Amino acid sequence: ERDPLDTQENGCCLKRGGSGSGADISGMSSYVNFIMNWNKYGPREGFREHTFMKYHGEAHGYVGGPVADDTQMISRYAPEDPAFWLLHTWLDYIFEVWKGCWGYDHIDAQELDDYLMAYNAYPVEEAGFPNSGLDQ
């Protein structure tokens, strides 16, 4: 049974919910398929949304467990868990692999405005980008 005083606000120890929540984590073939099939970055139907909604979220849930467990990885205290930094470093690496796969790593800085679908993180309404809600 959990000690009611053992909370994040009181400086509890690192807590993880683990995969006991039924959460699973994607294998390498899923990442490869993902990288090979999403050639635009954009907030909707692109690398950014799918990375955030799938891979990022599932890893936080896999380590943190259900929201009711009140663990670091599923709360505002996530950066206190070393797994947080491993996850975010891995996602940075996946982003670099994705850019290399689609040739976006060779775009000259002066030409970035010509490749909005590759790099635009925020919807530009004038350019017809849909608002995904991720940036609000």
Stockholm file with secondary structure:
# STOCKHOLM 1.0

chainA/1-136         ERDPLDTQENGCCLKRGGSGSGADISGMSSYVNFIMNWNKYGPREGFREHTFMKYHGEAHGYVGGPVADDTQMISRYAPEDPAFWLLHTWLDYIFEVWKGCWGYDHIDAQELDDYLMAYNAYPVEEAGFPNSGLDQ
#=GR chainA/1-136 SS CCCTTCCTTTTCCCCCCGGGGSCCCCCHHHHHHHHHHCCCCCSSSSHHHHIIIIIIHHHHHHHHCCGGGCCGGGSTTGGGSHHHHHHHHHHHHHHHHHHHHHTGGGCCGGGGGGGHHHHCCSCCGGGTCCCCSTTC
#=GC SS_cons         CCCTTCCTTTTCCCCCCGGGGSCCCCCHHHHHHHHHHCCCCCSSSSHHHHIIIIIIHHHHHHHHCCGGGCCGGGSTTGGGSHHHHHHHHHHHHHHHHHHHHHTGGGCCGGGGGGGHHHHCCSCCGGGTCCCCSTTC
//
